[in-house]
Amino acid sequence: MSTDRDTSFSGEETPLTRKDVERLLQMQGGPEQMDRRGLNLKGSDLAYLNLAGVLLVGADLAGANLRETDLTGADLSGANLNGATLFGTILSQANLSQATLSGANLSEADLNQANLSEANLCGANLREASLSEANLSGARLGRANFWGANLSKVNLTSADLNEADLSGAILNDVQ
């Protein structure tokens, strides 16, 4: 990954638009080259984009629309995804450690082998999401909805499941 960063998009107060993100992707040759730590994408519409491998550590994506976006292997550690729409989003092997996903809609999302350690998913909707082999150690999952979710081989060590709805969830080989 290139360490050269285009500073024309860093530290802005106004959230970037979809057009801004598409231009960045074009300028940098693809999402795996996009290093946008701490980027302001609050409320942005990024639905259906290919952002596989993108580096968005600490980015503000609160209220963003990431519906069916490909974020395979992306680094979103410490990102703010409060209230974000991630319906059907591909987050397999993504790093979401210490991310805030309170009230986010992750219904039908692919979170297989994702790192969600110490993430805040309080009140998140993970209905029918696939979290096979995901790391949820130390995660806050209070009032999260896991109805029908696949939690096979998930690491829940020290996770807070207070009032989480696990109705119909697949819980094979959970740690």
N, C-alpha and C positions, 0 to 999 in steps of 0.2 A: 504494500500500500504506500502510496506517495505521502510524504510528510509535508509537502508544499501545500499550503492552504490559501485559497483565495479569500482574503480578508474583507472583500466587499460585502459578504453576507454574514460576517461574524459580529456579534454584539449589537445587532439591530434591535430596536424596541418594537417595531411593527412585525408581526408574524409573517413569515414567507408564504407566498401563495403557491398553488400547484404549478403555475407557470414558472415561478422562480426555481422550484425543485426540478422540474423537467429540464430547465436550462442548465442547472448545475450538473445533472446527470449527463447531459449532452457534452458539456465542457470537459467533464472529467472522465468520460469514456465508460461509465457504468457505475452501478451502486457500490461495488466492492472498492472503488477508488474514492468514494465520497466520505471524507472525514469531516463531520460536522458536529463536533462536541459542543454541547450546550446550546444548540440551535433553537430559535424560537419558531415553533411550528404550531403554536396554540390555535386550535380550531381549524387548521388547514384541511382541505379535502385532498387526500392522497390515495383515495380508493383505487383499487385495481392496478397500482403501479408495481413494477418489479424493483424492489429495494433490497434484494438478497445480498447479504454481506455488508450492508451499510453500517457505518460507525456513528451512532447517535447517542453517545454517552452523555447523560445528564440533560438531554434535550427536553424542551417543554412541548409536549404533544397533548396537553389537556384539551379534551373535547374534540380532538382531531378525528376525521373520518378515515380509517385505515381498512375499510371493508374489503375483504378478499385481496389484500395487498400481500405480496410475497416478501417476507422478511426473514427468510431462511438464513440462519447463521448470523443474523444482525446482532450488533452489540448495542443494547438499549439499557445498559446497567445505569441505575440511578435516574432514569428518565421519569418524567411526570406524564402519566397517561390517564390521569383522573378523568372519568367520564368519557373516555375515548370509545369509538366504535371500532371494534376489531372482529366483527362478525365474519366467520369463515377465513380469517387471516392465517397465513402460513408463517408460524413462528418456530418451526422445528429447529432444534439446535441453537436457538437464539439465546443470548445472555440478557436476562431481565432481572438480574440480581439487584436487590435494593431499589427496584423500580416501584413507583406508586401507581397502582391500577384500581384504586377505589372507585366503585360504581362503573367500571368499564364493562362493555358488552363484548365478551369473548365467546359467545355462543358459536358452536361448530368450528372453533379455531383449532388448528393443528399446533399443539405445543409439545409434541413428542421430543423427548430428550432436551427440552429447554431448561435453562437454569433460572429458577424463580426463587432462589434462596434469599431469605430475608425481605422478600417483596411484600408490599401491602396490597392485598386483593380483597379487603373488606368490602362487602356488598357487591362484589363483581359477579357478573352473570357468565358462568362457564357451562351452561346447559349444552349437553351433547358434545363438549369439547374433547379432544384427544390429548391426554397428558401422559401417555405411556413413557415410562422411564424418566420423567421429569424430576428435577430436584426442587422440592418445596420446603426444604429444611429451614426452620426458623421463620417461615412465612406467616403473615397474619391473614387468616382466611375467614374471619368472623362474618357471619351472615352471607357468605358467598354461596351461590347456587351452582351445585355440581350435578344437578339432576341429569341422569343418563350419561355422565361423562366417563371416559375411560381413564381410570387411575391405576392401571396395571403397572406394577414395579415402580411406583412413585415413592420418593423419599419424603416422608412427612415428619422426620425427626425434629422435635421441638416446635412443630407448627402449631399455631393457635387456631383450632377448628370451632371455637365457640359459636354456637347457633348456625353453623354451616349446614346446608341442605345437601346430604349425600344420597338422597332417594334415587334408587335405580342406578347408582354409579357402579361401575365395574371396579372392584377393589382387590384384584388378584396380586399376591406377593407384595403387598404394601409394607414399607419399612416404617 
